[in-house]
């Protein structure tokens, strides 16, 4: 198989048949084809016999998967049933993430994207938008629980990254963390479970308080997971914390707003305090994973939502008075920086939030 990138014409053909492509992937997942492809390179005949599938039909389904770049075929003569197939690394994991029972795409599908579908020319001309009653930004009290549930569903890679660096981040015998825009507390609760010296508060809109209390109760962290209500757009960030985390927060706002929020964090932290930023930093794969939100939010002007490179955030941190900036590896990168009051004095002495 040609492993090069798809030509525009090939990609357009696949896009035109997207629903059919997903049907093939879902069937292959359900029937065990993806498990078989991960276990070994098999001929169509071997796979059909193992799974109880009709070989003369199976090779056509495998051709569909090969056209998507998900499997590799190796012919052995004229008989298609002797063609050997193997899945590309990570195939089943990817299929489960997109088409499995708890897939993010299934959660996203409940949002009112159909308001836009087939009417994008109107949307792009500015004559049609997603009604705020369907999806407001920030979400109103009636929408917040569903939105935070969606955000929590995608936190797995972020939890893994933070946990892998927990000794460096929270290694002190006592560390107080403020998770700014921390949703329903899912990330904070996961970190508390693996860091005995950590205490965490979620800073979010007041309507999120019952969601965080429920997470604290369900995770058995009621004594260590708290809530602070507020709006980082209109007021200061609370003081008294050893570090602050901003996870999938900054990309939803214009750069000017992100900069102001970092300035507020700098003023609230003591010298030596840590700030931690983690996002789906911009790569081709992550941009593809963001497709739903990029599409849906075309109709929501209040939500900026754009993935940025790591360098974008390291520059913002440097400009707002943070030093010792380090990019830590993981399923998603984590940017760690230290509050340097001397460096940030000129940048941050603006009184922008009334402190």
C-alpha positions in Angstrom: 0.0 0.0 0.0 1.2 3.5 -0.8 1.8 5.0 2.7 2.0 8.6 1.4 -0.6 11.3 2.1 -3.9 11.2 0.4 -4.3 13.4 -2.6 -7.0 16.0 -2.5 -9.1 13.9 -4.9 -8.8 10.8 -2.8 -9.6 12.7 0.3 -12.7 14.2 -1.3 -13.9 10.7 -2.3 -13.6 9.5 1.3 -15.3 12.6 2.7 -18.2 12.1 0.3 -18.6 8.5 1.7 -17.9 9.4 5.3 -21.1 7.8 6.7 -20.4 4.6 4.8 -16.7 4.6 6.0 -17.9 4.8 9.7 -20.3 1.9 9.0 -17.4 -0.2 7.9 -15.3 0.8 10.9 -18.1 0.1 13.4 -18.9 -3.3 11.8 -15.2 -4.3 11.9 -15.0 -3.3 15.6 -18.2 -5.2 16.4 -17.2 -8.4 14.5 -13.7 -8.6 16.0 -12.0 -7.8 12.7 -9.9 -5.1 14.4 -8.8 -7.5 17.1 -7.7 -10.0 14.5 -5.8 -7.3 12.6 -3.9 -6.3 15.7 -3.0 -9.9 16.7 -1.2 -10.9 13.5 -1.0 -10.5 9.8 -3.7 -12.8 8.4 -5.0 -13.8 5.0 -8.6 -12.9 4.2 -9.3 -16.7 4.2 -7.8 -17.1 7.7 -9.6 -14.2 9.1 -12.9 -15.3 7.6 -12.5 -18.8 9.1 -11.5 -17.4 12.5 -14.4 -15.0 12.7 -17.1 -16.9 10.8 -17.3 -14.3 8.0 -17.8 -14.8 4.3 -14.3 -14.4 2.8 -15.5 -13.2 -0.6 -17.3 -10.3 1.2 -14.7 -9.7 3.8 -11.9 -8.7 1.4 -14.1 -5.9 0.0 -14.6 -4.6 3.6 -10.9 -4.8 4.1 -10.4 -2.8 0.9 -12.6 -0.1 2.4 -10.4 0.0 5.5 -7.3 0.1 3.4 -8.6 3.0 1.4 -9.0 4.8 4.7 -5.4 4.1 5.6 -6.3 1.9 8.5 -5.0 -1.4 7.3 -2.2 -2.5 5.0 -2.7 -5.3 2.5 0.0 -7.5 0.9 -1.0 -9.5 -2.1 0.1 -13.0 -2.8 -1.0 -13.7 -6.3 -4.3 -13.4 -8.1 -6.6 -14.8 -5.4 -7.8 -11.9 -3.2 -8.5 -14.4 -0.4 -4.8 -14.9 0.0 -4.0 -11.2 0.5 -2.5 -10.7 3.9 -3.8 -7.8 6.0 -2.5 -6.1 9.2 -3.9 -3.1 11.0 -1.8 0.1 11.4 -0.6 0.6 15.0 -3.2 1.9 17.3 -6.1 1.1 15.0 -8.5 -0.5 17.6 -7.7 2.1 20.2 -8.6 4.8 17.7 -11.8 3.1 16.6 -12.9 2.7 20.2 -12.2 6.4 20.8 -14.3 7.5 17.9 -16.9 4.7 17.4 -17.0 2.9 20.8 -19.7 3.0 23.4 -18.3 5.9 25.3 -16.8 7.7 22.3 -16.3 11.5 22.4 -17.9 11.8 19.0 -21.1 10.2 20.3 -21.2 12.8 23.1 -20.6 15.6 20.6 -23.4 14.4 18.4 -26.0 15.5 20.9 -25.0 19.2 20.4 -27.3 21.1 18.0 -24.9 21.1 15.0 -27.7 20.3 12.7 -28.8 23.9 12.9 -25.8 24.7 10.7 -25.8 21.6 8.5 -26.4 22.5 4.9 -26.7 26.2 5.7 -23.0 27.1 6.2 -23.2 29.8 3.4 -25.7 31.6 5.6 -23.7 31.1 8.7 -20.5 32.4 7.1 -22.3 35.4 5.7 -23.5 36.2 9.2 -27.3 35.6 8.7 -27.5 32.4 10.8 -26.1 31.5 14.2 -26.5 28.8 16.9 -29.2 30.3 19.2 -27.9 31.1 22.7 -30.8 29.1 24.0 -29.3 26.0 22.3 -25.6 26.8 23.2 -24.5 29.9 24.9 -20.9 30.9 25.7 -20.1 30.7 28.5 -22.8 28.1 29.0 -25.8 29.2 31.1 -27.0 27.4 34.2 -29.2 25.0 32.1 -26.4 24.1 29.8 -23.4 23.9 32.2 -23.8 20.4 33.5 -24.0 18.9 30.0 -21.0 20.9 28.8 -18.9 20.0 31.8 -19.8 16.3 31.3 -18.5 16.6 27.7 -15.3 18.2 28.9 -14.7 15.6 31.6 -15.1 12.8 29.0 -12.0 13.9 27.2 -9.7 14.4 30.2 -8.0 11.0 30.1 -4.8 12.1 28.3 -4.5 15.2 30.6 -4.8 13.1 33.7 -2.1 10.7 32.5 0.3 13.6 31.8 -0.3 15.3 35.1 0.1 12.0 37.0 3.3 11.1 35.2 4.8 14.4 36.4 3.1 14.6 39.8 6.3 14.2 41.9 7.8 17.2 40.2 4.6 19.2 40.3 3.2 18.3 43.8 6.2 16.7 45.4 6.0 18.9 48.5 4.5 17.5 51.7 1.7 20.1 51.2 0.6 21.7 48.0 -2.5 23.8 47.3 -3.7 23.9 43.7 -6.3 26.1 42.1 -7.7 24.5 39.0 -8.9 27.5 37.1 -11.9 26.8 34.9 -11.7 23.2 36.3 -15.1 22.0 35.1 -16.8 19.6 37.5 -13.6 18.7 39.3 -12.9 15.5 37.5 -9.2 16.4 36.8 -8.6 17.6 40.3 -10.1 14.5 41.9 -7.9 12.3 39.7 -4.8 14.2 40.8 -5.8 14.0 44.5 -6.1 10.2 44.3 -2.4 9.9 43.3 -0.9 12.8 45.3 -1.4 12.5 49.1 0.0 15.9 49.9 -2.2 17.8 47.4 -5.3 19.8 48.2 -7.2 21.3 45.3 -10.0 23.9 44.7 -11.8 24.3 41.4 -12.4 27.9 40.3 -15.4 28.1 38.1 -18.7 29.9 37.6 -21.0 29.6 40.7 -23.4 27.3 38.9 -20.7 24.6 38.8 -20.5 24.3 42.6 -23.0 21.4 42.9 -21.2 19.6 40.1 -17.8 19.9 41.9 -19.4 18.8 45.3 -20.8 15.8 43.6 -17.5 14.8 42.1 -15.8 15.3 45.5 -18.4 13.1 47.1 -18.3 10.4 44.4 -14.5 10.3 44.5 -14.3 10.2 48.3 -12.3 13.5 48.2 -14.7 15.8 50.1 -12.0 16.8 52.6 -9.5 17.7 49.9 -11.5 19.0 46.9 -13.1 22.3 47.3 -14.8 25.0 45.2 -14.4 28.7 44.7 -17.0 30.5 42.7 -16.1 33.4 40.5 -15.7 34.7 36.9 -12.2 35.1 35.7 -13.4 37.5 33.0 -14.6 40.1 35.4 -12.7 39.6 38.7 -9.4 38.6 40.2 -8.2 35.1 40.8 -8.0 34.1 44.4 -4.7 34.1 46.3 -3.1 31.7 48.7 -2.3 28.8 46.3 1.1 27.2 45.6 0.1 26.7 42.0 -2.6 27.2 39.4 -3.6 24.9 36.5 -5.3 26.0 33.3 -6.4 22.9 31.4 -8.2 23.3 28.1 -9.2 26.9 29.1 -7.1 29.5 27.2 -7.8 28.3 23.7 -11.5 29.1 24.0 -10.8 32.9 24.4 -9.1 35.6 22.3 -5.4 36.0 22.8 -6.0 39.3 24.7 -8.3 37.5 27.2 -5.8 34.7 27.6 -3.0 37.2 28.3 -5.2 39.1 30.9 -5.9 35.8 32.6 -2.2 35.0 32.8 -1.6 38.4 34.2 -4.2 37.8 36.9 -2.6 34.5 37.7 0.8 36.2 38.1 -0.7 38.8 40.5 -2.4 36.1 42.6 0.6 33.8 42.9 3.4 34.3 45.4 7.0 34.4 44.0 8.0 30.9 43.1 4.4 29.8 42.6 3.8 27.4 39.7 1.5 27.8 36.7 0.6 24.8 34.6 -1.0 25.0 31.1 -2.1 22.0 29.2 -4.1 22.1 26.0 -4.5 20.0 22.8 -1.7 22.0 21.3 -1.9 22.4 17.6 -0.8 19.4 15.5 -2.4 18.0 12.4 -3.8 15.0 14.4 -5.2 17.2 17.2 -6.7 19.6 14.6 -8.5 16.7 13.1 -9.8 15.6 16.5 -11.0 19.2 17.0 -13.0 19.1 13.8 -16.4 18.9 15.5 -15.9 22.0 17.7 -14.3 23.9 14.8 -17.4 23.2 12.7 -20.0 23.7 15.4 -18.5 26.9 16.8 -18.5 28.6 13.4 -22.0 29.5 14.5 -21.0 30.7 18.0 -19.2 34.0 17.8 -18.7 34.4 21.6 -16.5 31.3 21.7 -13.1 31.9 20.1 -11.9 28.3 20.2 -8.6 27.9 18.3 -5.8 25.4 18.9 -2.4 27.1 19.2 1.2 25.8 19.1 3.1 25.3 22.3 5.4 28.2 21.4 2.4 30.5 21.5 1.8 29.8 25.2 5.5 29.9 26.2 5.7 33.3 24.7 2.6 34.5 26.5 4.0 33.2 29.8 7.3 35.0 29.3 5.5 38.2 28.4 3.3 38.1 31.5 6.2 37.6 33.9 6.7 33.9 34.3 10.1 32.3 34.2 11.8 28.9 34.1 9.4 27.8 31.4 9.5 24.1 30.7 7.5 21.9 28.4 6.9 18.5 29.9 6.1 15.5 27.7 3.0 13.2 27.8 0.0 12.3 25.8 -0.6 16.0 25.8 2.2 18.4 26.6 2.2 20.3 29.9 3.8 23.7 30.2 5.2 24.5 33.6 6.4 28.0 34.6 7.4 29.8 37.8 6.0 33.2 39.0 8.8 35.7 38.9 7.6 39.0 40.5 10.6 41.0 39.5 10.4 40.0 35.8 6.7 40.6 35.8 6.5 43.9 37.7 6.3 46.2 34.7 4.0 43.9 32.7 1.5 43.2 35.5 1.3 46.5 37.5 -1.8 47.6 35.6 -4.7 47.2 38.1 -6.8 45.5 35.4 -8.9 43.5 37.8 -9.2 46.0 40.6 -6.7 44.4 42.9 
